[in-house]
């Protein structure tokens, strides 16, 4: 299986749903997903005040690419603020976070699992 073939569509027609494995105030719109591999493309929204400290520092088994479309987030480990237009590309195992957002944020995210994770 693979991500579906999709022509342009209005992403505003997709509901914001609670983010899988997230905290209150974290939402997502899944734009495309491959259920067989876990690969996905999504918009993620964090309401003002979200703080991921309870989730600790993260390290995933997948590649993660993000760009901040609106708002900002603070990396509490680096004590650095990232805002609209900032981009990250994280290979599997890269440690990041925890995060806080004071004004909320929306990100565009692509997750891709390495072939070795697929079977």
N, C-alpha and C positions, 0 to 999 in steps of 0.2 A: 504494500500500500504506500501511498505518498500523500502529500498535501494536495487538496483538491485544486482543479483548474478554476480560477475565479476571474471574471472580468470586473472592471471597476464597479464598486457598489458603495453606498453611503454607510459608513461605519457607525453613524449615529443611529441606525436602525437596530443595531445590536445592543442588548441590555448590558449594563454594568452588573457583573455578578461578583459575590465575594471571592477573592483570590484564593485558589487552592493552597492550603498550607499557610495562609497569611494570618494577619491579625485584624481585629476590627478596624474599619476605615480603609482597608486595602481591597481594591476592586480590579477586575480585569474584563476586557472584551477580547475573546479569542477570535482572531481574524482568520487563521488557517491552522490546521493541526493534522499531524499524521499519527493516528492512534497506535499504529504498529511500532513506531520508533520513539514517540514522545516529542519529536520535533514540533515546534509551534512558533507562530508569530502572534503577538498580542499587543494591545494597549494596556498599560497598567496605570491605575489612578490611586494615589494616596491622598486621603483627606488631610487638611491641616492638623498638626499635632501627632500624626503617626510617628511612633518611635519603635524601631525593631530591636532595641536592646534585649528584650526577653528571648529573641531568637538567636542572639549571639552573633559571632563572626560566621559568615557563610562561606562555603566552598562546595561547588556543584560538580556533578559528573558530566555536565554538558558545557558546550561553548555557549556563551551569553554575550549578545551584542545589544546595547541600549543607547538611545539618544533621548535626552530630556526635551520634550516638546513644550511644556508649560511648567512654571513654578521652579522650585529648587529643592535640593536635599543636602543634608550635612552628613558627611562621613565622620562618625564619632571617633573612630580609631585614628584617622589622619587629621582630624580637626580642620577639615576643609569643606567649603561649600561649593556645590556644583549647580549650575542653573541652566536655563533654556539654551539649547545648542551644544551642551557638553555631551560627549560620546565616550563609551567604554566598550572594550572588547576583551572578554575574560576567557582564557582557556580553562578546561577542566582542572579543578584543584586550586585555582587562584582564590586566595582568601580576600574577603571584602566585607565592609560594614563593621558594626551595625550602623543604621541610618536613622535620621530624624528629619521630618519636614515641618517647618513652621507655617509655610504658606500653601502647602499642598503641592502635588506635582503630577504630571502625566508623562509617561515614557512610552516609547515604541521599542519593542523588544523582540529579538529573534533568539530562539534556543535551538541548538543543533547537537545531537548526541553523536559522538565518534562511532565509527563503524564497529569497533571492538565491543561497544556497549549494546549492539543491536542483535546479538545472537549468540 
